[in-house]
Amino acid sequence: MELRGKVTVVTGAAGGIGKALAERFHAEGASVVLADREAAPLDATVAQLNSARPNSAFAVAANLGTEQANADLVRAAIDKFGQIDLFFANAGVGLGSDLSTSEQDWDTAFDINFNAHRWAAKYLLPDWLARGEGYFCSTASAAGLLSQIGSAPYTVTKHAAVAFAEWMSITYGGRGVLVSCLCPQGVNTNMLKGADNSNDGPSGNVVRVAGGVLEPEEVAQACVDTIRAETFLVLPHAEVAQYMALKATERDRWLAGMRKLQKRVLGV
């Protein structure tokens, strides 16, 4: 898909990967709807984008941890621009550690990292299937392909996000709906730095200290390249493919290596 002239929606767009995605899509010639919890940073980015190209960007302040908020976002974007060509479900949270994590944090992790994807798809698909075209992108994580040392909620919900994207591609790919799934390792965002648990797009690294840390703009460019090629996985860190191959062919060796890495990183 070429983005020029398309209508795109990006969640978790107040900063980090989401903001970089919105800016990159806009630079490619797309109209952009930016969604996140906090209005002020969204409004600042929208003002910047509209100053470059009037009436090309729009902000929706929303907590996307409910079905209704996702339904409202889809409706607001269509009301503003007439249709949605590409929806990028990027909002994410990095909550929890082990089985002592509170039920509330488990619920929040599932609602933002996974349920928001299926809720958005529920309201996008009728129009896309009628038109015979549409593009669903989601930010999962390398943790969704591998595992996140130190966080069960992050690992489980990111695996769910990858599985849902695969299911979407299998189920609707033959009817014109394209799907891509972003699975980075470390990205220089607030979540990686531990500043907060905002919906700024997850860092997605398998281990906080593993691999190189990319800038959000580098990740956004990788997404644009993948969308243009219309392929499924976005792997800004090329080594993730090697880790996946080891996990698939030598699972016990991979698990043993992860246990050693956990002991080195966490001391347990």
Secondary structure, DSSP 8 states (H G I E B T S, - for coil): ---TT-EEEEESTTSHHHHHHHHHHHHTT-EEEEEES-HHHHHHHHHHHHHHSTT-EEEEE---SSHHHHHHHHHHHHHHHS--SEEEE--------STTS-HHHHHHHHIIIIIHHHHHHHHHHHHHHHHT-EEEEEE--HHHHS--TT-HHHHHHHHHHHHHHHHHHHHHGGGTEEEEEE--S-BSSHHHHTS---SS-----SSTTSS--B-HHHHHHHHHHHHHHT-SEE-SSTHHHHHHHHHHH-HHHHHHHHHHHHHHHH--
